[in-house]
């Protein structure tokens, strides 16, 4: 049976090849040019190509890059993809033999994964910069509100007093862990696949370390099969990228709850509030909802990347390549919007201390300290003290008065439980049930009192400085490599 069809099939062209071509133009063309340059420098330095040959190829590459208008370039089907378009241009300018020499000792397999890693490096660096900026803003806000009282909630109910600084410090700890985790997983992006070729490296005397160095990688990835088959740089990275948005989404949800009219302990400024088209009284802190859904969208996009890798063969495959890679970039885009908005939002908000104190009084959130005080001062067991405190709270709530004004109810509860009058004076009772006294008493390691908070914030700031120094060192190495590659490539085009 004779097959008279020609490549590409029109439907395949329109549904797969053309979109892939556009994806390369948008995301990968610049990194592909860098790989061409680095590979050519290495082929020259190892003697695989002669200086004259390399000089001509370098000049042609330079001219192709300068003369190709990516924005107007469209897929025609004449060449399978952008790689073959560049190779065809080399052959047109240099002849088929010399034009094909650049591809010595490499494959689209190792090129593709190197391109993907280079592109992800840029996005991860931007995300980490945004996340460290958020951490810095939260540390500053926590310092500012170190002593600003809030009502902390458990199970959706008022629980105990704390401070806004203490609450933010908890979020900062998680964020710093998330930054460190993402940076650690991004380490897989710093191992270069170039030189693996199709699967098993090459019989030519290539220098894999030199290509890795010129492209700004820390080192070559060792196992050549793994260079083209391992997708842990994808699965590990998107697993780590997912978690900050899962975690920040919980904080964002608290902001929605705290800003609700019935709670009202978080005041969102007018600049971040939208009005109702029909209800004049409404103040809608809509940015909270946008942050919440964008965080969830980001988590979902990361899950999509992980699910796409599930049950794929351990080999080179399109399931981990162009279109899939580009789909993952949407997670960076939506996640970056969350980080930027949250960095502006939280520092702009303030705690409504009047509402905090009203809610604290109404819900008797300081009564745990009354129980603790009875153990220390009256010598009761904590279970006895808990019962006295519980009866006191129930009584004052029923009467609609504040806990601090409930000494009479306390004394009655104490007598009913112990059969004697309390030794705790009315002044001592007021101190034990005060909001400020409660917080000041919590001066243990990790508590909300000023001393442990000061120590914690200093530690977070130092940890953030360390993370930033590590990230800066990586970026410096990559910039230096870019300069070195430009110099080495330019020298190929200059006559000896």
C-alpha positions in Angstrom: 0.0 0.0 0.0 1.5 3.3 -1.1 1.4 6.2 1.4 1.2 9.5 -0.5 0.6 11.7 2.5 3.0 14.4 3.4 4.0 15.9 6.8 2.5 17.7 8.5 -1.2 16.6 8.5 -3.2 19.9 8.6 -5.1 19.0 11.7 -1.9 17.9 13.5 -0.3 21.1 12.3 -3.0 23.3 13.7 -3.7 21.5 16.9 -0.2 20.6 18.0 2.7 21.9 16.0 1.6 25.5 15.5 0.7 26.0 19.2 4.1 24.4 20.2 5.8 26.8 17.8 4.1 29.8 19.4 5.1 28.5 22.8 8.8 28.3 21.8 8.6 31.9 20.5 7.0 33.1 23.8 9.0 31.1 26.3 12.0 29.3 25.0 13.7 31.0 21.9 16.1 33.1 23.9 17.3 30.1 26.0 17.6 28.0 22.9 19.9 30.6 21.4 22.0 30.6 24.6 22.3 26.8 24.4 23.5 27.1 20.7 26.1 29.5 21.7 27.4 27.5 24.7 27.4 24.3 22.8 29.4 25.9 20.0 32.0 27.3 22.4 32.4 23.9 24.0 32.8 22.1 20.6 35.5 24.7 19.7 37.4 24.5 23.0 37.4 20.7 22.9 38.7 20.6 19.3 35.6 18.8 18.0 35.1 21.8 15.6 37.9 23.9 14.2 38.2 27.6 14.7 37.3 28.5 11.1 34.2 26.3 11.2 33.2 27.6 14.5 33.7 31.2 13.5 31.4 30.8 10.5 28.7 29.1 12.5 29.0 31.7 15.2 28.5 34.5 12.7 25.5 32.8 11.1 23.9 32.3 14.5 24.5 35.9 15.4 22.9 37.0 12.1 19.9 34.6 12.5 19.2 36.0 15.9 19.4 39.6 14.7 17.3 39.1 11.6 14.6 36.9 13.0 11.5 38.8 14.2 9.9 36.4 16.6 6.7 38.4 16.9 5.9 38.1 13.2 7.3 34.6 12.7 4.5 32.1 12.1 4.4 28.4 11.7 4.1 27.3 8.1 4.7 23.6 8.4 7.8 23.8 6.3 9.9 22.9 9.3 8.8 20.6 12.1 9.5 23.0 14.8 11.6 26.1 15.8 14.7 24.0 16.3 14.6 22.8 12.7 13.8 26.3 11.6 17.1 27.6 13.0 19.0 24.6 11.7 17.5 25.1 8.2 18.6 28.8 8.4 22.2 27.6 9.3 22.2 25.2 6.3 20.8 27.8 4.0 23.5 30.3 5.0 26.5 27.8 5.4 25.6 24.8 3.3 24.2 21.5 4.5 27.5 20.1 5.8 28.7 23.1 7.9 25.2 24.1 8.8 24.6 20.7 10.4 27.8 20.6 12.4 26.4 22.6 15.4 24.2 19.6 16.3 27.3 17.4 16.8 27.1 15.5 20.2 23.7 16.8 21.2 20.0 16.0 20.8 16.7 17.8 21.1 16.2 15.6 24.2 18.9 17.2 26.2 18.3 20.6 24.7 14.6 20.5 25.5 15.1 19.8 29.2 17.9 22.3 29.5 15.6 25.0 27.9 12.8 24.1 30.3 15.1 24.3 33.3 16.5 27.7 32.2 13.0 29.0 31.8 11.9 27.8 35.2 15.0 29.3 36.8 13.8 32.7 35.7 10.3 32.2 37.1 11.4 30.7 40.3 13.8 33.5 40.9 11.0 36.0 40.4 8.7 34.1 42.7 11.3 33.8 45.4 12.0 37.5 45.2 8.3 38.2 45.7 8.0 35.8 48.6 11.1 37.2 50.4 9.6 40.7 49.8 6.3 39.5 51.4 8.3 38.0 54.4 10.1 41.3 54.8 6.8 43.2 54.8 5.2 40.8 57.3 8.2 41.1 59.7 7.9 44.9 59.6 4.2 44.7 60.2 4.7 42.2 63.1 7.2 44.6 64.7 4.8 47.5 64.3 1.9 45.5 65.8 4.0 43.5 68.3 1.7 44.7 71.2 -1.5 45.2 69.3 -4.1 42.9 71.0 -6.3 40.6 69.0 -8.8 37.9 69.8 -7.4 34.6 68.6 -10.0 32.1 67.4 -10.2 28.3 67.5 -12.9 26.3 65.9 -14.4 29.6 64.7 -15.0 30.8 68.3 -13.2 33.4 70.4 -10.5 31.6 72.4 -7.7 33.7 73.9 -6.0 37.1 73.5 -2.9 37.4 71.5 -1.3 40.1 69.5 -1.4 40.8 65.8 2.4 40.6 65.8 2.2 37.2 67.4 -0.3 36.0 64.8 1.8 37.4 61.9 4.9 35.8 63.4 3.3 32.4 63.0 2.5 33.1 59.4 6.1 34.3 58.9 7.5 31.1 60.2 5.5 29.1 57.7 6.4 31.5 54.9 10.1 31.2 55.6 9.9 27.4 55.6 8.0 27.6 52.3 10.7 29.9 50.8 13.5 27.5 51.9 11.6 24.5 50.6 11.0 26.1 47.2 14.6 27.2 47.0 15.8 23.7 47.9 13.6 22.1 45.3 14.8 24.6 42.7 18.2 23.1 43.2 17.2 20.4 40.7 17.0 23.2 38.1 20.6 23.9 38.7 21.8 20.6 37.2 22.4 20.9 33.4 21.1 18.1 31.1 23.3 19.2 28.2 25.7 16.4 27.0 23.2 13.6 27.7 22.3 13.9 24.0 19.5 11.5 23.2 20.0 9.1 26.2 23.6 7.9 26.7 25.9 11.0 26.1 28.2 10.9 23.1 31.3 9.3 21.6 32.8 12.7 21.1 35.1 14.2 23.8 32.5 16.7 25.0 33.0 18.8 28.1 29.6 18.7 29.9 30.9 20.8 32.8 31.9 23.6 30.5 28.5 23.9 28.9 26.8 23.8 32.3 29.2 26.6 33.5 28.5 28.8 30.5 24.8 28.5 30.9 25.0 29.4 34.6 24.2 26.0 36.1 25.9 24.8 39.2 27.0 21.5 37.5 25.9 18.9 34.9 23.3 16.4 35.9 25.2 13.2 36.3 23.1 10.3 34.9 22.5 10.9 31.2 19.3 8.7 31.2 18.0 10.7 34.1 18.7 14.0 32.2 16.1 13.1 29.7 13.7 10.9 31.7 13.6 12.3 35.3 10.8 14.7 35.9 11.6 15.3 39.6 12.6 18.8 38.7 9.0 19.3 37.7 7.2 17.3 40.4 9.4 18.5 43.2 9.2 22.1 42.1 5.5 22.3 41.7 4.9 20.4 45.0 7.0 23.0 46.7 5.3 25.9 44.8 1.9 24.6 45.8 2.4 24.8 49.6 2.9 28.6 50.1 -0.4 29.2 48.4 -2.2 26.5 50.4 -0.7 28.0 53.6 -1.3 31.7 52.7 -4.8 30.9 51.7 -5.5 30.0 55.3 -4.3 33.4 56.5 -6.3 35.1 53.7 -9.4 33.3 54.9 -8.8 34.6 58.5 -8.6 38.1 57.0 -12.1 37.5 55.5 -13.4 36.3 58.9 -11.7 39.1 60.9 -13.1 41.8 58.6 -16.7 40.5 58.8 -19.1 43.0 60.4 -19.9 40.7 63.3 -16.2 40.3 64.2 -14.7 43.5 62.9 -11.2 43.3 64.4 -9.5 43.9 61.1 -10.1 47.3 59.4 -9.4 47.3 55.7 -8.7 50.8 54.3 -10.9 52.4 51.7 -8.3 51.9 49.0 -8.9 48.2 49.3 -12.6 48.3 49.7 -15.3 48.2 47.0 -18.9 49.4 47.4 -22.2 47.8 46.6 -24.1 49.0 43.5 -27.3 48.9 45.5 -26.6 48.8 49.2 -25.2 52.1 50.4 -23.9 50.7 53.8 -21.6 48.0 52.3 -17.8 48.0 52.6 -16.7 44.9 50.7 -13.0 44.0 51.1 -13.1 42.3 47.7 -9.3 41.9 47.4 -9.5 39.2 50.1 -11.7 37.2 47.8 -9.4 37.7 44.8 -6.4 36.6 46.9 -8.3 33.6 48.2 -9.4 32.3 44.8 -6.1 33.1 43.1 -4.3 31.1 45.8 -6.7 28.2 45.2 -6.2 28.5 41.4 -2.5 28.4 41.9 -2.7 25.2 44.1 -4.9 23.7 41.4 -2.5 24.6 38.6 0.4 23.0 40.6 -1.7 19.9 41.1 -2.3 19.7 37.3 1.4 19.5 36.7 1.8 16.7 39.2 -1.2 14.8 37.8 0.1 15.1 34.3 3.3 13.3 35.3 1.4 10.5 36.9 1.8 7.0 35.2 4.0 8.3 32.5 6.9 6.2 31.3 10.4 6.7 32.7 11.9 8.0 29.5 11.9 11.1 27.2 8.3 11.9 26.4 6.1 14.8 25.3 4.1 14.6 28.5 6.7 16.6 30.3 7.7 19.0 27.4 6.6 22.1 25.6 2.9 22.5 26.2 3.0 21.0 29.6 5.8 23.2 30.7 4.0 26.3 29.4 0.9 25.3 31.3 2.8 25.3 34.5 3.9 28.9 34.0 0.3 29.9 34.7 0.8 28.8 38.3 3.7 31.3 38.6 1.5 34.0 37.1 -1.5 33.6 39.4 0.8 32.9 42.4 2.8 36.1 41.7 -0.5 38.1 41.8 -1.3 36.7 45.2 2.1 37.5 46.6 2.0 41.1 45.2 -1.5 41.8 46.5 -0.9 40.3 49.9 2.3 42.3 50.3 0.3 45.5 49.7 -2.8 44.4 51.6 -1.6 43.3 55.0 0.6 46.2 55.9 -2.2 48.6 54.9 -4.7 47.0 57.3 -5.0 47.8 61.0 -6.6 46.2 64.0 -9.7 47.9 65.4 -8.6 47.8 69.1 -12.0 49.0 70.3 -13.7 46.0 68.7 -11.0 43.7 70.0 -11.6 44.7 73.6 -15.4 44.6 73.2 -15.2 41.1 71.7 -12.7 40.0 74.3 -15.0 41.2 77.2 -18.1 39.7 75.6 -16.5 36.3 75.1 -14.4 36.2 78.4 -11.3 35.2 76.4 -9.0 36.0 79.3 -10.6 33.5 81.7 -7.9 31.0 81.2 -5.5 33.3 83.1 -8.0 33.5 85.9 -7.9 29.7 86.2 -4.0 29.8 86.1 -4.0 32.5 88.8 -6.2 30.4 91.1 -3.7 27.5 90.8 -0.8 29.8 91.6 -2.4 32.0 94.3 -5.2 29.8 95.8 -3.5 26.4 95.6 -6.3 24.8 93.6 -5.9 22.0 91.2 -6.2 23.2 87.6 -9.4 21.2 87.2 -10.9 22.9 90.3 -9.7 26.3 89.0 -11.1 25.5 85.5 -14.6 24.8 87.1 -14.5 28.1 89.0 -13.5 30.1 85.9 -16.1 28.4 83.8 -18.9 29.2 86.3 -17.7 32.8 86.4 -17.7 33.1 82.6 -21.1 31.6 82.3 -22.5 34.0 84.9 -21.1 37.2 83.5 -22.1 36.3 79.9 -25.6 35.6 81.1 -25.7 39.0 82.9 -24.2 40.8 79.9 -21.4 42.3 81.9 -17.6 42.2 81.4 -15.5 39.6 83.0 -13.4 42.3 84.7 -16.5 43.5 86.5 -17.6 40.0 87.6 -15.8 39.7 90.9 -19.0 38.9 92.7 -19.9 36.1 90.4 -16.3 34.8 90.8 -16.5 34.8 94.6 -19.8 32.9 94.5 -18.4 30.3 92.1 -15.3 30.0 94.2 -17.3 29.4 97.4 -19.5 26.9 95.7 -16.5 24.9 94.5 -14.2 25.1 97.5 -16.5 26.0 100.5 -14.4 29.0 101.4 -14.0 32.6 100.4 -11.3 33.5 97.9 -8.1 35.1 99.0 -7.8 36.8 95.6 -8.7 40.5 96.0 -10.9 42.4 93.6 -7.9 44.2 92.3 -6.0 41.0 91.7 -9.1 39.5 90.0 -9.2 42.5 87.6 -5.5 42.1 86.8 -5.9 38.4 86.2 -8.7 38.9 83.8 -7.3 41.9 81.9 -6.4 41.7 78.2 -2.9 43.3 78.7 -2.2 41.2 81.8 -3.0 38.0 79.9 -0.5 38.8 77.1 2.2 40.0 79.5 2.0 36.7 81.4 2.7 34.7 78.2 6.4 35.4 78.2 7.7 31.9 77.6 9.6 31.0 74.5 7.3 31.5 71.5 4.7 33.5 73.4 3.1 36.9 72.5 4.8 38.9 75.3 7.3 41.5 74.2 10.5 39.6 75.1 9.9 36.4 73.2 8.4 38.3 70.3 11.5 40.5 70.0 13.7 37.4 70.0 11.5 35.7 67.4 11.4 38.7 65.0 15.2 39.1 65.2 15.5 35.4 64.3 13.1 35.6 61.4 14.9 38.7 60.1 18.3 36.9 60.3 16.9 33.8 58.6 15.4 35.9 55.8 18.8 37.7 55.3 20.4 34.2 55.0 17.9 33.1 52.4 18.4 36.3 50.4 22.2 36.0 50.5 22.0 32.4 49.1 19.6 33.5 46.4 21.7 36.5 45.5 24.8 34.3 45.1 22.9 32.1 42.6 21.8 35.1 40.6 25.3 36.5 40.6 26.7 33.2 39.3 24.1 33.2 36.5 24.8 36.8 35.5 28.6 36.1 35.5 28.0 33.1 33.3 25.9 35.1 30.9 28.8 37.6 30.6 31.4 34.8 30.1 29.3 33.2 27.4 28.9 36.4 25.5 32.6 37.0 25.7 33.5 33.4 24.6 31.0 33.4 21.8 32.1 36.8 20.5 35.7 35.7 20.4 34.6 32.9 18.0 33.5 35.5 15.5 36.6 37.5 15.6 39.6 36.6 13.4 42.6 35.2 15.2 
